[in-house]
Amino acid sequence: RLRAAGRETVAVFGEADVDAAAVFARELPDSPALAGLTLVELAGALAECGAFLGNDSGIAHLAAAVGVPTTALFGPSDADVWAPRGRGGVRVLRAPEGELERLEISAVWAALAPA
């Protein structure tokens, strides 16, 4: 949906995402992905982004810290305590009953629209 709207997308995978990265590469071979970057390299790559969308993770905090408009998806963790902070603006979407699978795509899309 993002690509159809003319937005370039790049997936970012951390050390714990080896399996997800393999599935991504297999299912979307023409989509760019970043994996295995150092923290400094990742911060530099994120700083070049127009927006960040991701779950409650260290990468979301890093994106917000380098000033990228960040949309963070929260499941069971407490967004009031753990939400990223940053000068680029942070939007938090809380999943119903803490279940990310129940977060409506339309809500995510609406949060990204002004980004």
N, CA, C and O atoms as a printed pandas DataFrame, in Angstrom:
     atom_number atom_name residue_name chain_id  residue_number  x_coord  y_coord  z_coord
0              1         N          ARG        A               1    0.822   -1.197    0.000
1              2        CA          ARG        A               1    0.000    0.000    0.000
2              3         C          ARG        A               1    0.868    1.265    0.000
3              4         O          ARG        A               1    0.540    2.243   -0.672
4              5         N          LEU        A               2    1.957    1.243    0.743
5              6        CA          LEU        A               2    2.852    2.394    0.757
6              7         C          LEU        A               2    3.474    2.626   -0.611
7              8         O          LEU        A               2    3.556    3.763   -1.076
8              9         N          ARG        A               3    3.903    1.575   -1.240
9             10        CA          ARG        A               3    4.495    1.705   -2.578
10            11         C          ARG        A               3    3.484    2.225   -3.582
11            12         O          ARG        A               3    3.817    3.048   -4.434
12            13         N          ALA        A               4    2.250    1.748   -3.487
13            14        CA          ALA        A               4    1.200    2.211   -4.394
14            15         C          ALA        A               4    0.963    3.709   -4.228
15            16         O          ALA        A               4    0.548    4.382   -5.172
16            17         N          ALA        A               5    1.221    4.228   -3.040
17            18        CA          ALA        A               5    1.057    5.655   -2.765
18            19         C          ALA        A               5    2.324    6.446   -3.109
19            20         O          ALA        A               5    2.414    7.640   -2.824
20            21         N          GLY        A               6    3.296    5.774   -3.721
21            22        CA          GLY        A               6    4.516    6.451   -4.129
22            23         C          GLY        A               6    5.563    6.601   -3.038
23            24         O          GLY        A               6    6.504    7.380   -3.191
24            25         N          ARG        A               7    5.419    5.873   -1.943
25            26        CA          ARG        A               7    6.383    5.938   -0.847
26            27         C          ARG        A               7    7.404    4.816   -1.018
27            28         O          ARG        A               7    7.036    3.657   -1.208
28            29         N          GLU        A               8    8.663    5.160   -0.952
29            30        CA          GLU        A               8    9.710    4.141   -0.988
30            31         C          GLU        A               8    9.768    3.481    0.382
31            32         O          GLU        A               8    9.694    4.161    1.406
32            33         N          THR        A               9    9.899    2.177    0.405
33            34        CA          THR        A               9    9.957    1.461    1.675
34            35         C          THR        A               9   11.263    0.683    1.784
35            36         O          THR        A               9   11.800    0.186    0.794
36            37         N          VAL        A              10   11.753    0.593    3.007
37            38        CA          VAL        A              10   12.940   -0.196    3.317
38            39         C          VAL        A              10   12.655   -0.919    4.625
39            40         O          VAL        A              10   12.273   -0.290    5.612
40            41         N          ALA        A              11   12.834   -2.209    4.637
41            42        CA          ALA        A              11   12.650   -2.982    5.867
42            43         C          ALA        A              11   13.973   -3.018    6.623
43            44         O          ALA        A              11   15.045   -3.095    6.023
44            45         N          VAL        A              12   13.880   -2.962    7.944
45            46        CA          VAL        A              12   15.066   -3.009    8.797
46            47         C          VAL        A              12   14.931   -4.204    9.726
47            48         O          VAL        A              12   13.901   -4.390   10.374
48            49         N          PHE        A              13   15.976   -5.008    9.783
49            50        CA          PHE        A              13   15.961   -6.202   10.623
50            51         C          PHE        A              13   17.124   -6.162   11.599
51            52         O          PHE        A              13   18.256   -5.851   11.229
52            53         N          GLY        A              14   16.828   -6.482   12.847
53            54        CA          GLY        A              14   17.855   -6.554   13.881
54            55         C          GLY        A              14   18.362   -7.974   14.038
55            56         O          GLY        A              14   17.966   -8.876   13.300
56            57         N          GLU        A              15   19.241   -8.159   15.007
57            58        CA          GLU        A              15   19.855   -9.469   15.248
58            59         C          GLU        A              15   18.831  -10.563   15.520
59            60         O          GLU        A              15   19.025  -11.709   15.114
60            61         N          ALA        A              16   17.754  -10.221   16.196
61            62        CA          ALA        A              16   16.744  -11.219   16.568
62            63         C          ALA        A              16   15.783  -11.539   15.427
63            64         O          ALA        A              16   14.899  -12.383   15.578
64            65         N          ASP        A              17   15.950  -10.869   14.284
65            66        CA          ASP        A              17   14.992  -11.000   13.186
66            67         C          ASP        A              17   15.480  -11.861   12.030
67            68         O          ASP        A              17   15.020  -11.689   10.901
68            69         N          VAL        A              18   16.384  -12.764   12.281
69            70        CA          VAL        A              18   16.970  -13.573   11.208
70            71         C          VAL        A              18   15.889  -14.328   10.436
71            72         O          VAL        A              18   15.896  -14.323    9.205
72            73         N          ASP        A              19   14.975  -14.967   11.133
73            74        CA          ASP        A              19   13.918  -15.729   10.465
74            75         C          ASP        A              19   12.993  -14.814    9.670
75            76         O          ASP        A              19   12.634  -15.127    8.535
76            77         N          ALA        A              20   12.607  -13.688   10.259
77            78        CA          ALA        A              20   11.723  -12.742    9.568
78            79         C          ALA        A              20   12.408  -12.168    8.333
79            80         O          ALA        A              20   11.766  -11.987    7.299
80            81         N          ALA        A              21   13.695  -11.883    8.430
81            82        CA          ALA        A              21   14.436  -11.353    7.287
82            83         C          ALA        A              21   14.480  -12.361    6.147
83            84         O          ALA        A              21   14.381  -11.983    4.979
84            85         N          ALA        A              22   14.625  -13.629    6.474
85            86        CA          ALA        A              22   14.650  -14.672    5.440
86            87         C          ALA        A              22   13.301  -14.771    4.738
87            88         O          ALA        A              22   13.246  -14.899    3.515
88            89         N          VAL        A              23   12.223  -14.714    5.497
89            90        CA          VAL        A              23   10.878  -14.755    4.903
90            91         C          VAL        A              23   10.670  -13.527    4.030
91            92         O          VAL        A              23   10.157  -13.639    2.916
92            93         N          PHE        A              24   11.060  -12.365    4.519
93            94        CA          PHE        A              24   10.919  -11.121    3.762
94            95         C          PHE        A              24   11.657  -11.219    2.431
95            96         O          PHE        A              24   11.099  -10.890    1.384
96            97         N          ALA        A              25   12.901  -11.667    2.470
97            98        CA          ALA        A              25   13.710  -11.774    1.252
98            99         C          ALA        A              25   13.098  -12.749    0.256
99           100         O          ALA        A              25   13.142  -12.521   -0.953
100          101         N          ARG        A              26   12.530  -13.829    0.765
101          102        CA          ARG        A              26   11.916  -14.824   -0.114
102          103         C          ARG        A              26   10.613  -14.301   -0.720
103          104         O          ARG        A              26   10.369  -14.471   -1.914
104          105         N          GLU        A              27    9.786  -13.670    0.099
105          106        CA          GLU        A              27    8.461  -13.234   -0.348
106          107         C          GLU        A              27    8.484  -11.922   -1.126
107          108         O          GLU        A              27    7.647  -11.708   -2.003
108          109         N          LEU        A              28    9.421  -11.055   -0.819
109          110        CA          LEU        A              28    9.502   -9.736   -1.461
110          111         C          LEU        A              28   10.924   -9.485   -1.947
111          112         O          LEU        A              28   11.605   -8.597   -1.434
112          113         N          PRO        A              29   11.379  -10.260   -2.934
113          114        CA          PRO        A              29   12.783  -10.177   -3.343
114          115         C          PRO        A              29   13.195   -8.829   -3.934
115          116         O          PRO        A              29   14.385   -8.512   -3.956
116          117         N          ASP        A              30   12.251   -8.038   -4.407
117          118        CA          ASP        A              30   12.591   -6.744   -4.996
118          119         C          ASP        A              30   12.520   -5.594   -3.999
119          120         O          ASP        A              30   12.720   -4.437   -4.369
120          121         N          SER        A              31   12.238   -5.905   -2.740
121          122        CA          SER        A              31   12.123   -4.868   -1.716
122          123         C          SER        A              31   13.442   -4.710   -0.972
123          124         O          SER        A              31   14.025   -5.696   -0.523
124          125         N          PRO        A              32   13.913   -3.476   -0.842
125          126        CA          PRO        A              32   15.172   -3.276   -0.125
126          127         C          PRO        A              32   15.031   -3.575    1.361
127          128         O          PRO        A              32   13.990   -3.321    1.966
128          129         N          ALA        A              33   16.088   -4.116    1.931
129          130        CA          ALA        A              33   16.104   -4.434    3.360
130          131         C          ALA        A              33   17.496   -4.165    3.912
131          132         O          ALA        A              33   18.501   -4.327    3.220
132          133         N          LEU        A              34   17.532   -3.752    5.164
133          134        CA          LEU        A              34   18.793   -3.528    5.864
134          135         C          LEU        A              34   18.894   -4.521    7.005
135          136         O          LEU        A              34   17.949   -4.690    7.775
136          137         N          ALA        A              35   20.027   -5.169    7.114
137          138        CA          ALA        A              35   20.253   -6.123    8.207
138          139         C          ALA        A              35   21.744   -6.141    8.517
139          140         O          ALA        A              35   22.573   -5.864    7.650
140          141         N          GLY        A              36   22.069   -6.466    9.742
141          142        CA          GLY        A              36   23.467   -6.608   10.130
142          143         C          GLY        A              36   24.229   -5.302   10.254
143          144         O          GLY        A              36   25.459   -5.305   10.215
144          145         N          LEU        A              37   23.522   -4.178   10.404
145          146        CA          LEU        A              37   24.201   -2.895   10.536
146          147         C          LEU        A              37   24.638   -2.661   11.980
147          148         O          LEU        A              37   24.007   -3.150   12.917
148          149         N          THR        A              38   25.712   -1.917   12.143
149          150        CA          THR        A              38   26.086   -1.477   13.483
150          151         C          THR        A              38   25.088   -0.413   13.922
151          152         O          THR        A              38   24.315    0.092   13.108
152          153         N          LEU        A              39   25.103   -0.078   15.189
153          154        CA          LEU        A              39   24.207    0.945   15.706
154          155         C          LEU        A              39   24.443    2.290   15.017
155          156         O          LEU        A              39   23.487    2.997   14.695
156          157         N          VAL        A              40   25.685    2.641   14.795
157          158        CA          VAL        A              40   26.015    3.902   14.130
158          159         C          VAL        A              40   25.538    3.882   12.682
159          160         O          VAL        A              40   24.977    4.867   12.199
160          161         N          GLU        A              41   25.757    2.769   11.988
161          162        CA          GLU        A              41   25.286    2.649   10.605
162          163         C          GLU        A              41   23.766    2.735   10.532
163          164         O          GLU        A              41   23.217    3.405    9.657
164          165         N          LEU        A              42   23.092    2.058   11.450
165          166        CA          LEU        A              42   21.634    2.083   11.468
166          167         C          LEU        A              42   21.117    3.488   11.748
167          168         O          LEU        A              42   20.168    3.935   11.104
168          169         N          ALA        A              43   21.726    4.190   12.696
169          170        CA          ALA        A              43   21.322    5.569   12.992
170          171         C          ALA        A              43   21.471    6.446   11.755
171          172         O          ALA        A              43   20.600    7.267   11.466
172          173         N          GLY        A              44   22.558    6.279   11.031
173          174        CA          GLY        A              44   22.770    7.046    9.808
174          175         C          GLY        A              44   21.741    6.736    8.742
175          176         O          GLY        A              44   21.241    7.641    8.074
176          177         N          ALA        A              45   21.421    5.461    8.578
177          178        CA          ALA        A              45   20.413    5.065    7.590
178          179         C          ALA        A              45   19.040    5.603    7.975
179          180         O          ALA        A              45   18.311    6.114    7.125
180          181         N          LEU        A              46   18.687    5.490    9.245
181          182        CA          LEU        A              46   17.384    5.987    9.698
182          183         C          LEU        A              46   17.274    7.496    9.533
183          184         O          LEU        A              46   16.203    8.003    9.199
184          185         N          ALA        A              47   18.358    8.216    9.759
185          186        CA          ALA        A              47   18.338    9.675    9.643
186          187         C          ALA        A              47   17.987   10.130    8.233
187          188         O          ALA        A              47   17.535   11.259    8.044
188          189         N          GLU        A              48   18.188    9.272    7.249
189          190        CA          GLU        A              48   17.866    9.597    5.860
190          191         C          GLU        A              48   16.407    9.316    5.506
191          192         O          GLU        A              48   15.962    9.657    4.410
192          193         N          CYS        A              49   15.672    8.709    6.407
193          194        CA          CYS        A              49   14.282    8.319    6.128
194          195         C          CYS        A              49   13.325    9.485    6.328
195          196         O          CYS        A              49   13.556   10.362    7.160
196          197         N          GLY        A              50   12.248    9.479    5.552
197          198        CA          GLY        A              50   11.206   10.488    5.704
198          199         C          GLY        A              50   10.245   10.158    6.819
199          200         O          GLY        A              50    9.584   11.048    7.352
200          201         N          ALA        A              51   10.156    8.886    7.182
201          202        CA          ALA        A              51    9.261    8.432    8.253
202          203         C          ALA        A              51    9.686    7.028    8.659
203          204         O          ALA        A              51   10.359    6.323    7.907
204          205         N          PHE        A              52    9.279    6.635    9.868
205          206        CA          PHE        A              52    9.545    5.287   10.355
206          207         C          PHE        A              52    8.251    4.705   10.882
207          208         O          PHE        A              52    7.504    5.372   11.599
208          209         N          LEU        A              53    7.987    3.455   10.525
209          210        CA          LEU        A              53    6.855    2.692   11.047
210          211         C          LEU        A              53    7.406    1.390   11.590
211          212         O          LEU        A              53    8.105    0.667   10.881
212          213         N          GLY        A              54    7.099    1.087   12.836
213          214        CA          GLY        A              54    7.576   -0.167   13.400
214          215         C          GLY        A              54    6.949   -0.449   14.743
215          216         O          GLY        A              54    6.235    0.375   15.314
216          217         N          ASN        A              55    7.236   -1.636   15.227
217          218        CA          ASN        A              55    6.723   -2.018   16.539
218          219         C          ASN        A              55    7.572   -1.378   17.635
219          220         O          ASN        A              55    8.595   -0.749   17.363
220          221         N          ASP        A              56    7.130   -1.551   18.863
221          222        CA          ASP        A              56    7.857   -1.049   20.024
222          223         C          ASP        A              56    9.187   -1.792   20.090
223          224         O          ASP        A              56    9.246   -2.956   20.486
224          225         N          SER        A              57   10.246   -1.102   19.696
225          226        CA          SER        A              57   11.555   -1.750   19.609
226          227         C          SER        A              57   12.653   -0.714   19.776
227          228         O          SER        A              57   12.406    0.492   19.774
228          229         N          GLY        A              58   13.852   -1.209   19.919
229          230        CA          GLY        A              58   14.998   -0.316   19.984
230          231         C          GLY        A              58   15.157    0.495   18.712
231          232         O          GLY        A              58   15.576    1.651   18.759
232          233         N          ILE        A              59   14.827   -0.098   17.582
233          234        CA          ILE        A              59   14.947    0.617   16.310
234          235         C          ILE        A              59   13.980    1.796   16.271
235          236         O          ILE        A              59   14.330    2.857   15.755
236          237         N          ALA        A              60   12.780    1.632   16.803
237          238        CA          ALA        A              60   11.820    2.746   16.862
238          239         C          ALA        A              60   12.377    3.884   17.717
239          240         O          ALA        A              60   12.237    5.055   17.366
240          241         N          HIS        A              61   13.005    3.537   18.831
241          242        CA          HIS        A              61   13.602    4.560   19.694
242          243         C          HIS        A              61   14.741    5.275   18.972
243          244         O          HIS        A              61   14.883    6.492   19.090
244          245         N          LEU        A              62   15.540    4.534   18.235
245          246        CA          LEU        A              62   16.649    5.131   17.499
246          247         C          LEU        A              62   16.129    6.060   16.406
247          248         O          LEU        A              62   16.664    7.152   16.215
248          249         N          ALA        A              63   15.092    5.635   15.688
249          250        CA          ALA        A              63   14.502    6.484   14.645
250          251         C          ALA        A              63   14.019    7.804   15.241
251          252         O          ALA        A              63   14.292    8.874   14.696
252          253         N          ALA        A              64   13.305    7.725   16.352
253          254        CA          ALA        A              64   12.816    8.942   17.006
254          255         C          ALA        A              64   13.975    9.809   17.489
255          256         O          ALA        A              64   13.922   11.034   17.389
256          257         N          ALA        A              65   15.016    9.174   18.009
257          258        CA          ALA        A              65   16.159    9.916   18.552
258          259         C          ALA        A              65   16.907   10.699   17.481
259          260         O          ALA        A              65   17.459   11.762   17.765
260          261         N          VAL        A              66   16.933   10.183   16.246
261          262        CA          VAL        A              66   17.631   10.905   15.174
262          263         C          VAL        A              66   16.710   11.878   14.454
263          264         O          VAL        A              66   17.099   12.478   13.452
264          265         N          GLY        A              67   15.478   12.040   14.964
265          266        CA          GLY        A              67   14.586   13.066   14.441
266          267         C          GLY        A              67   13.650   12.652   13.334
267          268         O          GLY        A              67   13.041   13.509   12.694
268          269         N          VAL        A              68   13.518   11.369   13.090
269          270        CA          VAL        A              68   12.619   10.888   12.039
270          271         C          VAL        A              68   11.193   10.821   12.591
271          272         O          VAL        A              68   10.992   10.289   13.682
272          273         N          PRO        A              69   10.196   11.348   11.865
273          274        CA          PRO        A              69    8.814   11.157   12.303
274          275         C          PRO        A              69    8.546    9.659   12.465
275          276         O          PRO        A              69    8.723    8.884   11.524
276          277         N          THR        A              70    8.125    9.265   13.649
277          278        CA          THR        A              70    8.038    7.852   14.014
278          279         C          THR        A              70    6.622    7.466   14.390
279          280         O          THR        A              70    5.975    8.137   15.193
280          281         N          THR        A              71    6.148    6.378   13.805
281          282        CA          THR        A              71    4.879    5.771   14.208
282          283         C          THR        A              71    5.230    4.433   14.829
283          284         O          THR        A              71    5.756    3.541   14.162
284          285         N          ALA        A              72    4.931    4.301   16.127
285          286        CA          ALA        A              72    5.273    3.089   16.874
286          287         C          ALA        A              72    4.002    2.322   17.215
287          288         O          ALA        A              72    3.047    2.878   17.757
288          289         N          LEU        A              73    4.011    1.041   16.889
289          290        CA          LEU        A              73    2.869    0.169   17.148
290          291         C          LEU        A              73    3.110   -0.574   18.454
291          292         O          LEU        A              73    4.120   -1.260   18.613
292          293         N          PHE        A              74    2.185   -0.434   19.376
293          294        CA          PHE        A              74    2.334   -1.043   20.695
294          295         C          PHE        A              74    1.319   -2.143   20.905
295          296         O          PHE        A              74    0.126   -1.971   20.656
296          297         N          GLY        A              75    1.814   -3.279   21.368
297          298        CA          GLY        A              75    0.971   -4.393   21.773
298          299         C          GLY        A              75    0.773   -4.330   23.274
299          300         O          GLY        A              75    0.180   -3.378   23.781
300          301         N          PRO        A              76    1.261   -5.330   23.991
301          302        CA          PRO        A              76    0.999   -5.389   25.428
302          303         C          PRO        A              76    1.853   -4.454   26.284
303          304         O          PRO        A              76    1.501   -4.196   27.435
304          305         N          SER        A              77    2.959   -3.942   25.758
305          306        CA          SER        A              77    3.798   -3.080   26.594
306          307         C          SER        A              77    3.136   -1.714   26.791
307          308         O          SER        A              77    2.323   -1.286   25.971
308          309         N          ASP        A              78    3.485   -1.048   27.867
309          310        CA          ASP        A              78    2.858    0.207   28.271
310          311         C          ASP        A              78    3.487    1.379   27.517
311          312         O          ASP        A              78    4.618    1.772   27.803
312          313         N          ALA        A              79    2.753    1.929   26.562
313          314        CA          ALA        A              79    3.269    3.033   25.756
314          315         C          ALA        A              79    3.532    4.280   26.592
315          316         O          ALA        A              79    4.403    5.079   26.248
316          317         N          ASP        A              80    2.796    4.459   27.682
317          318        CA          ASP        A              80    3.038    5.625   28.537
318          319         C          ASP        A              80    4.438    5.575   29.146
319          320         O          ASP        A              80    5.034    6.613   29.433
320          321         N          VAL        A              81    4.946    4.390   29.336
321          322        CA          VAL        A              81    6.278    4.212   29.918
322          323         C          VAL        A              81    7.339    4.048   28.831
323          324         O          VAL        A              81    8.417    4.635   28.925
324          325         N          TRP        A              82    7.043    3.252   27.797
325          326        CA          TRP        A              82    8.062    2.794   26.855
326          327         C          TRP        A              82    8.032    3.443   25.480
327          328         O          TRP        A              82    8.844    3.075   24.631
328          329         N          ALA        A              83    7.143    4.383   25.220
329          330        CA          ALA        A              83    7.080    5.005   23.889
330          331         C          ALA        A              83    8.366    5.767   23.580
331          332         O          ALA        A              83    8.974    6.355   24.474
332          333         N          PRO        A              84    8.774    5.756   22.318
333          334        CA          PRO        A              84    9.952    6.532   21.930
334          335         C          PRO        A              84    9.696    8.028   22.125
335          336         O          PRO        A              84    8.550    8.479   22.112
336          337         N          ARG        A              85   10.747    8.768   22.301
337          338        CA          ARG        A              85   10.680   10.224   22.390
338          339         C          ARG        A              85   11.623   10.769   21.326
339          340         O          ARG        A              85   12.685   10.199   21.076
340          341         N          GLY        A              86   11.229   11.875   20.701
341          342        CA          GLY        A              86   12.114   12.441   19.701
342          343         C          GLY        A              86   11.606   13.757   19.179
343          344         O          GLY        A              86   10.427   14.083   19.319
344          345         N          ARG        A              87   12.492   14.508   18.581
345          346        CA          ARG        A              87   12.143   15.835   18.082
346          347         C          ARG        A              87   11.411   15.799   16.744
347          348         O          ARG        A              87   10.856   16.816   16.327
348          349         N          GLY        A              88   11.397   14.664   16.068
349          350        CA          GLY        A              88   10.738   14.570   14.768
350          351         C          GLY        A              88    9.254   14.287   14.864
351          352         O          GLY        A              88    8.554   14.297   13.852
352          353         N          GLY        A              89    8.770   14.039   16.056
353          354        CA          GLY        A              89    7.360   13.721   16.248
354          355         C          GLY        A              89    7.161   12.221   16.342
355          356         O          GLY        A              89    7.671   11.461   15.519
356          357         N          VAL        A              90    6.423   11.809   17.342
357          358        CA          VAL        A              90    6.154   10.386   17.560
358          359         C          VAL        A              90    4.654   10.182   17.677
359          360         O          VAL        A              90    3.976   10.870   18.440
360          361         N          ARG        A              91    4.150    9.232   16.911
361          362        CA          ARG        A              91    2.755    8.804   17.033
362          363         C          ARG        A              91    2.776    7.395   17.602
363          364         O          ARG        A              91    3.580    6.557   17.194
364          365         N          VAL        A              92    1.893    7.149   18.539
365          366        CA          VAL        A              92    1.788    5.827   19.145
366          367         C          VAL        A              92    0.419    5.261   18.826
367          368         O          VAL        A              92   -0.601    5.909   19.063
368          369         N          LEU        A              93    0.400    4.058   18.291
369          370        CA          LEU        A              93   -0.857    3.341   18.073
370          371         C          LEU        A              93   -0.875    2.154   19.017
371          372         O          LEU        A              93    0.023    1.313   18.998
372          373         N          ARG        A              94   -1.899    2.096   19.835
373          374        CA          ARG        A              94   -2.032    1.003   20.805
374          375         C          ARG        A              94   -2.992   -0.039   20.253
375          376         O          ARG        A              94   -4.109    0.283   19.848
376          377         N          ALA        A              95   -2.557   -1.260   20.240
377          378        CA          ALA        A              95   -3.382   -2.358   19.733
378          379         C          ALA        A              95   -4.487   -2.678   20.734
379          380         O          ALA        A              95   -4.262   -2.669   21.944
380          381         N          PRO        A              96   -5.686   -2.963   20.218
381          382        CA          PRO        A              96   -6.784   -3.346   21.111
382          383         C          PRO        A              96   -6.394   -4.547   21.970
383          384         O          PRO        A              96   -5.926   -5.566   21.461
384          385         N          GLU        A              97   -6.592   -4.412   23.255
385          386        CA          GLU        A              97   -6.297   -5.470   24.222
386          387         C          GLU        A              97   -4.856   -5.964   24.122
387          388         O          GLU        A              97   -4.553   -7.099   24.492
388          389         N          GLY        A              98   -3.972   -5.103   23.620
389          390        CA          GLY        A              98   -2.559   -5.437   23.551
390          391         C          GLY        A              98   -2.174   -6.434   22.479
391          392         O          GLY        A              98   -1.058   -6.953   22.499
392          393         N          GLU        A              99   -3.073   -6.718   21.537
393          394        CA          GLU        A              99   -2.810   -7.717   20.496
394          395         C          GLU        A              99   -2.582   -7.019   19.156
395          396         O          GLU        A              99   -3.522   -6.513   18.543
396          397         N          LEU        A             100   -1.328   -6.998   18.708
397          398        CA          LEU        A             100   -0.996   -6.311   17.458
398          399         C          LEU        A             100   -1.816   -6.812   16.277
399          400         O          LEU        A             100   -2.115   -6.050   15.358
400          401         N          GLU        A             101   -2.177   -8.082   16.300
401          402        CA          GLU        A             101   -2.966   -8.647   15.204
402          403         C          GLU        A             101   -4.329   -7.970   15.082
403          404         O          GLU        A             101   -4.963   -8.038   14.028
404          405         N          ARG        A             102   -4.778   -7.326   16.139
405          406        CA          ARG        A             102   -6.087   -6.678   16.140
406          407         C          ARG        A             102   -6.013   -5.202   15.749
407          408         O          ARG        A             102   -7.040   -4.528   15.671
408          409         N          LEU        A             103   -4.824   -4.709   15.510
409          410        CA          LEU        A             103   -4.662   -3.319   15.094
410          411         C          LEU        A             103   -5.102   -3.197   13.639
411          412         O          LEU        A             103   -4.577   -3.889   12.766
412          413         N          GLU        A             104   -6.054   -2.327   13.384
413          414        CA          GLU        A             104   -6.604   -2.173   12.036
414          415         C          GLU        A             104   -5.596   -1.485   11.109
415          416         O          GLU        A             104   -4.974   -0.487   11.474
416          417         N          ILE        A             105   -5.451   -2.036    9.916
417          418        CA          ILE        A             105   -4.562   -1.438    8.917
418          419         C          ILE        A             105   -4.982   -0.003    8.628
419          420         O          ILE        A             105   -4.133    0.864    8.421
420          421         N          SER        A             106   -6.282    0.251    8.613
421          422        CA          SER        A             106   -6.764    1.606    8.332
422          423         C          SER        A             106   -6.267    2.603    9.381
423          424         O          SER        A             106   -6.001    3.759    9.051
424          425         N          ALA        A             107   -6.138    2.175   10.630
425          426        CA          ALA        A             107   -5.628    3.059   11.682
426          427         C          ALA        A             107   -4.147    3.360   11.462
427          428         O          ALA        A             107   -3.695    4.488   11.656
428          429         N          VAL        A             108   -3.406    2.345   11.057
429          430        CA          VAL        A             108   -1.980    2.539   10.776
430          431         C          VAL        A             108   -1.822    3.476    9.582
431          432         O          VAL        A             108   -1.012    4.403    9.615
432          433         N          TRP        A             109   -2.584    3.236    8.549
433          434        CA          TRP        A             109   -2.527    4.065    7.344
434          435         C          TRP        A             109   -2.860    5.519    7.678
435          436         O          TRP        A             109   -2.189    6.434    7.201
436          437         N          ALA        A             110   -3.884    5.733    8.487
437          438        CA          ALA        A             110   -4.276    7.090    8.875
438          439         C          ALA        A             110   -3.159    7.781    9.660
439          440         O          ALA        A             110   -2.930    8.979    9.489
440          441         N          ALA        A             111   -2.473    7.041   10.505
441          442        CA          ALA        A             111   -1.371    7.619   11.278
442          443         C          ALA        A             111   -0.204    8.013   10.380
443          444         O          ALA        A             111    0.515    8.966   10.679
444          445         N          LEU        A             112   -0.015    7.292    9.292
445          446        CA          LEU        A             112    1.083    7.581    8.371
446          447         C          LEU        A             112    0.759    8.696    7.393
447          448         O          LEU        A             112    1.671    9.328    6.861
448          449         N          ALA        A             113   -0.504    8.950    7.146
449          450        CA          ALA        A             113   -0.918    9.887    6.102
450          451         C          ALA        A             113   -0.205   11.236    6.168
451          452         O          ALA        A             113    0.285   11.699    5.139
452          453         N          PRO        A             114   -0.122   11.888    7.330
453          454        CA          PRO        A             114    0.552   13.184    7.357
454          455         C          PRO        A             114    2.073   13.098    7.393
455          456         O          PRO        A             114    2.752   14.116    7.263
456          457         N          ALA        A             115    2.615   11.896    7.569
457          458        CA          ALA        A             115    4.074   11.755    7.705
458          459         C          ALA        A             115    4.785   11.997    6.391
459          460         O          ALA        A             115    6.012   11.918    6.329
